[in-house]
Amino acid sequence: MEFCSAVGSDQYDAVVRAGRRLLVALDFDGTLAPIVDDPTAAHIHPDAPLVLDKLAAEVRGIAVITGRPARQVLALGGLDEVGDAIAEHDRELVVLGQYGNERWTSYERRVITPKPPPGLSGLIRELPRLLREAGVPDAWIEEKGLAVAVHTRRLADPEAAFAQLLPALAEAARERRLAIEPGRMVIEIRAGGMDKGRALSSLVSELEASAVVFVGDDLGDVPAFEAALKVREAGFPALLVCSGSEEQRALREIVDLVVDGPDGVMQFLRVLAADVAAAHVSK
Ligand SMILES: O=P(O)(O)OC[C@H]1O[C@H](O[C@H]2O[C@H](CO)[C@@H](O)[C@H](O)[C@H]2O)[C@H](O)[C@@H](O)[C@@H]1O
């Protein structure tokens, strides 16, 4: 493994030694699932169920922390079944959807979700007009219950459309006291007050984990990387891993390791599982 931070190698060794105290948290799109043009067809990497199962046997817990609605990611990820397999090792799979606003666990098997933020339904009604006025009438609108996402990936010039839309959608969000979440060819408008960092920090406390690995690919993952850094600053091991892409290079500056997209994530998790297992044997 080629680490890109000065502390990456030591942190990797320390999270391996943490073993059953280690929480591994992963983003979904671009990390566990390859990016595809149609968001409704973004299925989990075919190797992921087995890889997560093997890893779960060695660590404290596995979590998926995603911008997707929890129910959607359960279906696209086959995560119910992954939860069944993990239960065989007496481990829990936690899914935190909509940037931590929704929660599902393989022990409880129900999605807990808050009410949509005030202002969202009015904004959704206004969106077709806003898109027309921004000169991007054909952007795809994804209604997510607690949020709305506007996608440009399937347009003729996705980057230009994204740049045209961002100021208009940021203004519309600000007027309604909603948060804006730019991502890979997507601009999301959602409730503020929660992000993947808060979600990760709460989960570390809840599971009493004393080491963390977080893997993500996009700007919405930055708060989770920052939360992992706080774990490290508190004196516990934390490894920050980027699922690398040409599309999103900004994360490379803040992480310890860049792997080659979801294929690279699978390879990293396999090696991590094997190293943690070997460390248990040698104890
Ligand atoms: O937090 P994540 O799990 O990474 O979810 C973030 C957003 O991902 C989805 O959009 C992204 O993936 C699509 C499928 O590969 C792709 O077409 C799109 O361009 C990407 O931005 C999803 O549709 C959003 O709702 C999520 O918030």
PDBQT file of the ligand as one rigid body, heavy atoms in Angstrom, charges set to zero:
ROOT
HETATM    1  O1  LIG A 301     -23.160   9.626  -0.025  1.00  0.00    +0.000 OA
HETATM    2  P1  LIG A 301     -23.188   8.760  -1.253  1.00  0.00    +0.000 P 
HETATM    3  O2  LIG A 301     -23.495   7.346  -0.951  1.00  0.00    +0.000 OA
HETATM    4  O3  LIG A 301     -21.932   8.901  -2.070  1.00  0.00    +0.000 OA
HETATM    5  O4  LIG A 301     -24.394   9.332  -2.133  1.00  0.00    +0.000 OA
HETATM    6  C1  LIG A 301     -24.256  10.616  -2.760  1.00  0.00    +0.000 C 
HETATM    7  C2  LIG A 301     -25.220  10.768  -3.926  1.00  0.00    +0.000 C 
HETATM    8  O5  LIG A 301     -25.039   9.648  -4.766  1.00  0.00    +0.000 OA
HETATM    9  C3  LIG A 301     -25.907   9.448  -5.872  1.00  0.00    +0.000 C 
HETATM   10  O6  LIG A 301     -25.411  10.195  -6.955  1.00  0.00    +0.000 OA
HETATM   11  C4  LIG A 301     -24.116   9.815  -7.376  1.00  0.00    +0.000 C 
HETATM   12  O7  LIG A 301     -24.143   8.477  -7.876  1.00  0.00    +0.000 OA
HETATM   13  C5  LIG A 301     -24.928   8.286  -9.076  1.00  0.00    +0.000 C 
HETATM   14  C6  LIG A 301     -24.894   6.818  -9.445  1.00  0.00    +0.000 C 
HETATM   15  O8  LIG A 301     -23.596   6.368  -9.659  1.00  0.00    +0.000 OA
HETATM   16  C7  LIG A 301     -24.373   9.179 -10.192  1.00  0.00    +0.000 C 
HETATM   17  O9  LIG A 301     -25.146   9.035 -11.386  1.00  0.00    +0.000 OA
HETATM   18  C8  LIG A 301     -24.375  10.640  -9.734  1.00  0.00    +0.000 C 
HETATM   19  O10 LIG A 301     -23.756  11.456 -10.730  1.00  0.00    +0.000 OA
HETATM   20  C9  LIG A 301     -23.610  10.763  -8.427  1.00  0.00    +0.000 C 
HETATM   21  O11 LIG A 301     -23.679  12.090  -7.918  1.00  0.00    +0.000 OA
HETATM   22  C10 LIG A 301     -27.359   9.686  -5.525  1.00  0.00    +0.000 C 
HETATM   23  O12 LIG A 301     -28.156   9.731  -6.671  1.00  0.00    +0.000 OA
HETATM   24  C11 LIG A 301     -27.576  10.884  -4.640  1.00  0.00    +0.000 C 
HETATM   25  O13 LIG A 301     -28.915  10.901  -4.166  1.00  0.00    +0.000 OA
HETATM   26  C12 LIG A 301     -26.655  10.763  -3.435  1.00  0.00    +0.000 C 
HETATM   27  O14 LIG A 301     -26.872  11.808  -2.527  1.00  0.00    +0.000 OA
ENDROOT
TORSDOF 0
